C-alpha cells in the first residue's frame, strides 16, 4: 500500500480510535498500537499535513492487511452499536400482472434496477440478527464476519466477506450460506461508504444466495403495437417505437372513427412474411369484415428496387405511384384477393392479437 496514513489505530483498551478524537492535550494520555502489527503508534497532528497515526519506530509493517482488519472491525462495531444495518438489493422486478397479462414481455415489462431496501437487524418489527463475530468457523468455512441470532441459533447465519486481496472461493459462494462480499477495499473511504450508506448491491458489495421479496410494481409505460382499421377498408399501424399507445391504454381506442383496433405482440413467428400490418388486415377479414385493400391484392408484391411492396399493375392502371392509397382497391378493376394470405388459422392469430374493447378515445 506504500506510505499509508493511518486514520485508525487501537488504544490501550483495544478500542478503535480515529485520529479526529485525539487532541494535543490528550495525545499523551493514551497509548496506541497498529491494527496490523500491534507495534506502537503515535498521532501526527501537524498543521500542514493531514492528521494521522504513524509507527513510532521503523517496522516491516507495510499496511497490506490494515484495510482488511479495519473494515472488519468497523463493520462489526457498527453492527453492534447501530439500530439498523441496511442492505439494498438491486433486482429485476417484473410487473405484478406478469401471470395474467396477455402482452407481458420479459424485456419491456420489467423494472431492471429496482432498489429493495432491507434491514438485517429487524424485519416487520421483529429482530433478525443481533450478533456479529469475527473469524468464527461455520462448517468448512471461516467467514470474516458472521451474523447470527443469539436467541435463535438455529437461524441460518449471514457471512460478510471483506475483499481486500482475495475474493471468496467458489466453494463458499456456491454453498447454501447467505454471503455479502464487499467490492475491493482500496481505501478508508470505501469503508466509510459502507458504514454511512450500508451495503448496496452492485455498488459496494455483491451478494450470494439471498432471495429478497420482490415488491409489487405495475408497469404502465410499456409501448404496444396497435393496428387500426377503418370502415373504408384502409388501416394504419401505430408502432411501439412511436410510444403512442402504452399498456395502460390496452383497451382504449386510439381513433374514435375506427371500427376495429388490435393490440399485437412483438415479432411473433406466426406473422412470418406478412408483417404486423398485413396480419392485421388478415385478422379483420377472418373476423367477418368485408372490404378491399390494395395490401391484400394478389398484384401487391415486394419490389427490390423500391425495397417495399408495390402495385405491379400501377402503370397499366395509369396510376402515378406504385404505392396507391389502400382505398383505391374499392374501385380497382384488377383487384384480386390473395387467398394465400388467409392460410393462417384465426386461432393462431388470436394467440398474439387482442381486440380493443373500449369505445372511448382521446384522438
C-alpha positions, -999 to 999 in steps of 0.1 A, spaced: 0 0 0 30 23 1 31 51 27 -3 48 41 -16 74 65 -35 55 92 -66 73 104 -73 45 129 -54 25 155 -61 7 188 -57 22 222 -46 5 254 -82 -9 259 -82 -24 224 -107 2 213 -107 15 178 -96 52 178 -99 77 150 -73 104 147 -100 131 150 -107 121 186 -71 129 196 -61 164 206 -28 180 215 -38 178 252 -49 141 252 -23 127 228 0 116 257 -28 103 279 -31 71 259 -10 45 242 -17 34 207 -8 4 186 -12 -7 150 -42 -29 140 -20 -49 117 13 -54 135 5 -43 171 36 -21 172 33 13 190 20 43 171 20 80 176 -5 106 165 8 132 140 -11 164 145 8 188 122 -7 219 107 5 213 72 -4 177 67 -35 156 73 -36 142 108 -28 105 110 -12 78 131 23 67 123 45 39 136 67 50 164 97 32 150 107 16 118 88 -16 112 83 -42 85 46 -35 86 36 -21 52 -1 -17 59 -12 -46 35 -37 -60 60 -46 -27 76 -77 -20 55 -89 -56 57 -87 -56 95 -101 -21 98 -130 -30 76 -139 -60 97 -135 -41 129 -156 -10 118 -183 -31 102 -186 -52 133 -186 -22 157 -212 -5 136 -234 -36 135 -233 -40 173 -240 -3 181 -264 8 153 -302 4 155 -303 -8 119 -279 -25 95 -292 -18 60 -286 -36 28 -300 -26 -6 -306 -53 -31 -307 -44 -68 -330 -67 -87 -350 -72 -119 -387 -69 -108 -414 -80 -133 -448 -62 -135 -472 -77 -110 -495 -86 -139 -470 -110 -153 -491 -141 -149 -523 -127 -163 -512 -100 -188 -516 -111 -225 -487 -88 -235 -462 -95 -208 -427 -92 -222 -395 -103 -204 -377 -72 -216 -402 -44 -216 -424 -53 -186 -396 -54 -161 -380 -27 -139 -344 -36 -143 -326 -20 -114 -352 -18 -87 -338 -9 -52 -351 -32 -25 -340 -19 10 -338 -44 38 -326 -42 74 -305 -72 86 -313 -64 122 -351 -61 120 -379 -71 98 -415 -60 104 -406 -50 139 -390 -84 148 -353 -89 155 -334 -109 129 -297 -108 136 -283 -94 169 -247 -106 169 -216 -101 148 -184 -120 154 -151 -122 136 -135 -154 122 -159 -179 137 -158 -213 119 -191 -225 103 -189 -259 88 -159 -259 64 -157 -221 63 -144 -193 84 -161 -160 73 -146 -127 81 -177 -117 99 -207 -139 110 -242 -125 117 -263 -147 139 -293 -145 162 -282 -154 198 -318 -162 208 -324 -184 178 -291 -201 170 -308 -224 145 -314 -195 121 -292 -196 90 -263 -172 95 -250 -145 72 -214 -143 61 -198 -110 55 -165 -112 35 -141 -83 31 -124 -83 -3 -91 -67 0 -66 -91 -17 -85 -123 -23 -121 -129 -33 -141 -157 -17 -135 -191 -30 -161 -207 -53 -170 -235 -28 -181 -209 -3 -200 -188 -28 -218 -219 -41 -228 -231 -6 -262 -226 8 -250 -198 31 -261 -162 25 -230 -141 17 -223 -104 14 -189 -97 -1 -176 -62 -3 -162 -48 -35 -124 -45 -33 -115 -22 -4 -89 2 -18 -91 30 8 -106 40 41 -132 59 21 -145 26 8 -151 15 44 -167 49 52 -192 43 24 -203 10 38 -207 25 73 -226 56 60 -249 40 34 -250 4 44 -244 -24 18 -256 -15 -17 -256 -44 -41 -235 -39 -73 -221 -7 -58 -201 -15 -27 -209 -52 -24 -221 -84 -41 -245 -109 -26 -249 -146 -29 -278 -169 -21 -302 -141 -10 -338 -142 -23 -353 -109 -13 -391 -105 -15 -398 -86 -47 -421 -56 -43 -452 -54 -64 -449 -29 -93 -473 -20 -120 -458 -11 -153 -479 14 -172 -454 27 -197 -448 -2 -219 -455 7 -256 -477 -15 -277 -481 -21 -314 -516 -11 -324 -534 -19 -356 -562 4 -365 -589 -5 -391 -615 19 -407 -648 13 -424 -634 22 -458 -611 -8 -456 -580 13 -450 -558 7 -420 -527 20 -402 -502 9 -377 -491 28 -346 -458 10 -337 -445 6 -303 -414 25 -313 -436 56 -316 -445 54 -279 -481 65 -287 -501 35 -272 -490 24 -237 -501 -7 -219 -523 13 -195 -544 21 -226 -546 -16 -236 -584 -14 -242 -588 23 -251 -593 31 -288 -567 53 -304 -590 66 -332 -627 74 -325 -638 66 -360 -620 32 -362 -642 0 -365 -615 -24 -352 -583 -19 -332 -559 -47 -323 -530 -49 -299 -503 -71 -314 -475 -89 -297 -439 -80 -308 -424 -100 -337 -440 -134 -331 -432 -162 -355 -468 -165 -365 -466 -133 -386 -439 -146 -408 -435 -126 -440 -470 -110 -435 -457 -85 -410 -479 -67 -385 -499 -46 -409 -509 -73 -433 -516 -97 -404 -540 -71 -390 -559 -70 -423 -560 -108 -424 -574 -108 -389 -601 -83 -398 -611 -103 -428 -613 -135 -408 -635 -117 -383 -661 -110 -410 -652 -75 -422 -660 -72 -459 -635 -49 -476 -609 -45 -503 -574 -32 -496 -545 -29 -520 -523 -46 -495 -544 -78 -498 -544 -78 -536 -525 -106 -555 -509 -78 -575 -493 -63 -544 -457 -77 -544 -423 -70 -529 -400 -50 -552 -363 -49 -545 -358 -17 -563 -382 2 -541 -374 -20 -511 -411 -24 -503 -444 -38 -516 -458 -21 -547 -488 -25 -571 -473 -43 -601 -502 -31 -622 -499 6 -614 -486 16 -649 -513 -4 -667 -539 13 -644 -524 47 -652 -515 54 -615 -489 80 -607 -474 60 -578 -466 23 -574 -480 26 -539 -516 39 -543 -538 47 -514 -553 15 -498 -588 26 -506 -581 25 -544 -588 -12 -542 -626 -4 -538 -628 7 -575 -598 -11 -590 -607 -33 -620 -577 -55 -614 -581 -61 -577 -579 -99 -568 -578 -110 -532 -547 -130 -525 -562 -161 -509 -528 -174 -497 -527 -146 -472 -556 -162 -454 -539 -195 -447 -531 -187 -411 -559 -200 -389 -578 -175 -368 -570 -195 -337 -533 -189 -343 -538 -152 -347 -557 -149 -315 -526 -162 -296 -508 -130 -305 -536 -104 -310 -562 -89 -287 -591 -67 -297 -595 -33 -281 -629 -34 -263 -633 1 -250 -651 26 -273 -635 57 -257 -608 76 -275 -587 107 -269 -580 112 -306 
